[in-house]
Amino acid sequence: MDVDTINLCWSIFQRYIKSSDQSHAVSHLVTELLDAGMRDEDIHDLANIDSFFAEAVKDNSEEYDEYETDEDDGWD
């Protein structure tokens, strides 16, 4: 999967999806991508798109526990 294309599409869709619906939309998208066989190595990149994707990957992917997102570097 081309995560850069997913990121580009998401930046466009954000303009048209109400902010209250964005989390639900991303969750649905991530579920479909994982069901379609997204490669484990792409899951990390997907989670780094933004906080919506990070949360959706965390909630829907067993592989997520193996990765830390770039946003979560352990520093407080």
TORKOL-4160 file (C-alpha; in steps of 0.2 Angstrom, whole numbers, padded with zeros to 4 digits, m for minus):
76
<pt num="1" X="0000" Y="0000" Z="0000"/>
<pt num="2" X="0006" Y="0017" Z="m0004"/>
<pt num="3" X="0004" Y="0026" Z="0013"/>
<pt num="4" X="0009" Y="0043" Z="0005"/>
<pt num="5" X="m0006" Y="0042" Z="m0006"/>
<pt num="6" X="m0017" Y="0038" Z="0009"/>
<pt num="7" X="m0010" Y="0053" Z="0018"/>
<pt num="8" X="m0013" Y="0064" Z="0003"/>
<pt num="9" X="m0031" Y="0058" Z="0001"/>
<pt num="10" X="m0034" Y="0061" Z="0020"/>
<pt num="11" X="m0028" Y="0079" Z="0019"/>
<pt num="12" X="m0041" Y="0082" Z="0005"/>
<pt num="13" X="m0055" Y="0073" Z="0014"/>
<pt num="14" X="m0052" Y="0083" Z="0030"/>
<pt num="15" X="m0058" Y="0098" Z="0021"/>
<pt num="16" X="m0075" Y="0090" Z="0018"/>
<pt num="17" X="m0078" Y="0079" Z="0033"/>
<pt num="18" X="m0084" Y="0087" Z="0049"/>
<pt num="19" X="m0072" Y="0087" Z="0063"/>
<pt num="20" X="m0084" Y="0077" Z="0074"/>
<pt num="21" X="m0084" Y="0063" Z="0061"/>
<pt num="22" X="m0066" Y="0062" Z="0057"/>
<pt num="23" X="m0061" Y="0049" Z="0070"/>
<pt num="24" X="m0075" Y="0038" Z="0064"/>
<pt num="25" X="m0070" Y="0040" Z="0046"/>
<pt num="26" X="m0052" Y="0036" Z="0049"/>
<pt num="27" X="m0057" Y="0021" Z="0060"/>
<pt num="28" X="m0067" Y="0014" Z="0046"/>
<pt num="29" X="m0053" Y="0017" Z="0033"/>
<pt num="30" X="m0040" Y="0009" Z="0044"/>
<pt num="31" X="m0051" Y="m0007" Z="0047"/>
<pt num="32" X="m0053" Y="m0008" Z="0028"/>
<pt num="33" X="m0035" Y="m0006" Z="0025"/>
<pt num="34" X="m0030" Y="m0019" Z="0037"/>
<pt num="35" X="m0043" Y="m0031" Z="0031"/>
<pt num="36" X="m0037" Y="m0029" Z="0014"/>
<pt num="37" X="m0020" Y="m0035" Z="0019"/>
<pt num="38" X="m0009" Y="m0020" Z="0023"/>
<pt num="39" X="0009" Y="m0025" Z="0026"/>
<pt num="40" X="0015" Y="m0024" Z="0044"/>
<pt num="41" X="0029" Y="m0012" Z="0039"/>
<pt num="42" X="0016" Y="0000" Z="0032"/>
<pt num="43" X="0006" Y="0000" Z="0048"/>
<pt num="44" X="0019" Y="0010" Z="0057"/>
<pt num="45" X="0019" Y="0023" Z="0043"/>
<pt num="46" X="0000" Y="0024" Z="0043"/>
<pt num="47" X="0000" Y="0027" Z="0062"/>
<pt num="48" X="0011" Y="0042" Z="0059"/>
<pt num="49" X="0000" Y="0051" Z="0048"/>
<pt num="50" X="m0009" Y="0060" Z="0063"/>
<pt num="51" X="m0017" Y="0056" Z="0080"/>
<pt num="52" X="m0033" Y="0050" Z="0072"/>
<pt num="53" X="m0023" Y="0036" Z="0062"/>
<pt num="54" X="m0012" Y="0032" Z="0077"/>
<pt num="55" X="m0028" Y="0029" Z="0088"/>
<pt num="56" X="m0037" Y="0019" Z="0074"/>
<pt num="57" X="m0021" Y="0008" Z="0071"/>
<pt num="58" X="m0019" Y="0005" Z="0090"/>
<pt num="59" X="m0038" Y="0000" Z="0092"/>
<pt num="60" X="m0038" Y="m0011" Z="0076"/>
<pt num="61" X="m0021" Y="m0019" Z="0074"/>
<pt num="62" X="m0012" Y="m0032" Z="0084"/>
<pt num="63" X="0004" Y="m0027" Z="0076"/>
<pt num="64" X="0003" Y="m0009" Z="0083"/>
<pt num="65" X="0010" Y="m0015" Z="0099"/>
<pt num="66" X="0027" Y="m0019" Z="0090"/>
<pt num="67" X="0029" Y="m0001" Z="0085"/>
<pt num="68" X="0030" Y="0016" Z="0093"/>
<pt num="69" X="0024" Y="0031" Z="0082"/>
<pt num="70" X="0036" Y="0045" Z="0079"/>
<pt num="71" X="0024" Y="0056" Z="0089"/>
<pt num="72" X="0027" Y="0045" Z="0104"/>
<pt num="73" X="0045" Y="0045" Z="0107"/>
<pt num="74" X="0044" Y="0042" Z="0126"/>
<pt num="75" X="0048" Y="0060" Z="0131"/>
<pt num="76" X="0036" Y="0070" Z="0142"/>
